[in-house]
Amino acid sequence: MDIAGKVFVVTGGGNGIGREVVLELLRRGARVAAVDLSSEGLAGTAALAAAGDRLSEHSANITDRAAVEALPAAVVAAHGQVDALVNVAGIIHRFVPVQELSFDEIERVMNVNFWGTVNTTKIFLPTLLERPVGAILNVSSMGGLVPVPGQSAYGASKAAVKLFTEGLYAELLDTTVQVTVVFPGGVGTNITGNSGVSIDIDPEKAAKAAKNITSPESAGRQIVDAIAAGKPRLRIGNDAKMLDRISRFNPVKAISTVAKQMKAMMP
């Protein structure tokens, strides 16, 4: 897909990877409708972009289906069309075993990560199918490939995004809409703060781990590159690539490897 001149809807556009995707799309000549629960976050993105009317801000809760149903008309009013949907918005939960999570915490993660993706995809897909060329990109996670102890419900939500997106890819093969699923490994965002949770990690171990994570800027560029190239699958970071390979040939080893790494990270 040619990026310049196209109109992209980006969820999670007020922070982290979503913000960097918005900025990268604008740098490449696109028009962007940034969607986020935080109007303050969207304002921060707009200030960094300084893109005038090529960027519109849409404060909306993607778990609210009625709010999402109003988005296509709002985006068309601002930009005249919709060519692509990029679902980046996502949250984690507390780093605790499933037995310590409340049902409300599990439902919150599933509602944002899975149902939010389903809501936007279902509601924008008819519009995208009418375009000469369209695109859907959904962000899953390395945690959707291999379980991360303490983030089991999060991983389940991202595994659901993975299969949902892969199903879309199969269903839309004979259409003009390209579909991409993304598996980021560790990316240097404030997902914990944006999710309203905190992590008790040994500072020295955290600093060591931080050296191996991908920057949000790099993640944003890679995502836009994948859209431009029409790639069906993108892994971000050596950690995601390594675990993807191991999980294919020896899933038990992949699970135990992540479990050991997570244990070593904790105080």
C-alpha positions, -999 to +999 in steps of 0.1 A: +000+000+000+012+035-008+012+055+024+011+090+010-023+104+006-041+075+024-062+079+055-053+058+085-072+052+117-048+044+146-060+032+180-038+039+209-025+070+191-020+089+223+011+072+236+037+045+231+038+025+199+005+040+187+019+075+189+050+065+170+029+049+142+008+081+139+040+102+137+056+079+111+025+078+089+023+116+089+060+118+081+053+097+050+025+119+038-006+101+052-036+116+069-043+101+103-073+098+127-057+091+160-080+073+185-073+071+222-092+070+255-069+099+267-076+132+252-045+145+269-024+118+252-039+127+218-031+164+224+005+154+231+007+135+199-008+164+180+017+188+195+046+165+184+032+161+149+023+197+141+005+183+111-024+206+109-056+191+094-038+160+083-042+147+119-076+145+137-080+135+173-108+112+184-112+105+221-131+072+224-132+040+244-128+012+220-147-012+244-178+010+239-193-003+207-216+027+203-187+050+205-168+030+179-198+030+156-196+068+155-160+068+144-163+061+107-185+091+100-163+113+122-132+102+103-148+107+069-160+141+080-124+150+089-105+133+060-130+124+033-123+086+034-109+057+054-082+035+038-067+016+067-072+006+103-042+001+127-052-014+161-024-007+186-044+000+217-038-025+245-032-029+282-017-054+306-028-065+341-009-069+374+020-093+373+004-120+394-008-156+389-043-162+375-056-173+409-048-138+422-065-119+394-101-109+398-127-116+371-130-079+366-093-076+359-094-104+334-125-090+317-109-055+315-079-069+296-100-090+273-124-061+266-096-037+256-073-060+238-096-085+221-131-069+220-117-034+212-099-049+182-131-068+172-152-037+176-130-015+154-124-042+128-161-051+124-172-015+122-146-003+098-143-033+075-174-025+053-158+009+046-124-006+039-139-031+014-152-002-006-118+013-012-095+004-042-069-007-016-074-011+021-055-024+051-060-038+086-031-042+110-037-056+145-010-057+172-008-090+191+022-097+213+051-120+219+029-130+248+004-143+223+030-168+210+045-180+243+029-176+278+044-152+302+039-161+338+020-134+356+005-122+324-016-152+315-049-133+308-030-107+288-014-135+267-048-151+262-062-118+249-033-113+225-035-149+213-071-143+205-060-112+185-035-134+167-060-160+155-087-134+149-063-115+126-051-146+109-087-156+102-093-122+087-063-127+065-077-160+051-111-145+046-099-114+028-074-130+005-095-124-026-104-088-016-085-055-019-079-054+019-045-065+031-042-079+067-012-079+090-006-093+125+022-079+146+041-096+174+062-071+194+087-083+220+099-059+246+093-023+236+102+007+257+068+021+264+050+030+295+023+003+291+023-004+328+014+032+337-011+035+309-027+002+321-029+015+356-006-012+371+028-013+386+056-039+385+079-047+414+111-055+395+147-054+408+161-021+394+194-036+384+178-064+365+154-040+349+182-018+337+200-048+322+168-060+304+162-025+291+193-027+269+177-054+249+143-038+242+131-021+210+125+016+210+089+028+203+102+048+174+117+017+158+086-003+164+065+024+148+087+025+117+086-013+114+048-013+115+045+013+088+071-005+067+050-037+071+018-018+059+037-004+029+050-038+019+018-056+025+034-081+049+010-105+066+032-110+096+057-089+115+078-098+146+095-069+163+126-074+183+151-103+186+132-116+216+100-120+197+119-136+167+137-161+190+107-172+209+086-175+177+113-199+163+116-219+195+078-222+200+074-237+166+100-265+171+099-270+209+070-253+226+077-268+260+113-253+259+099-219+249+075-219+278+102-229+303+127-204+289+102-175+294+093-188+329+130-188+339+136-153+325+106-139+343+116-155+376+151-140+372+136-105+366+116-105+399+132-094+432 
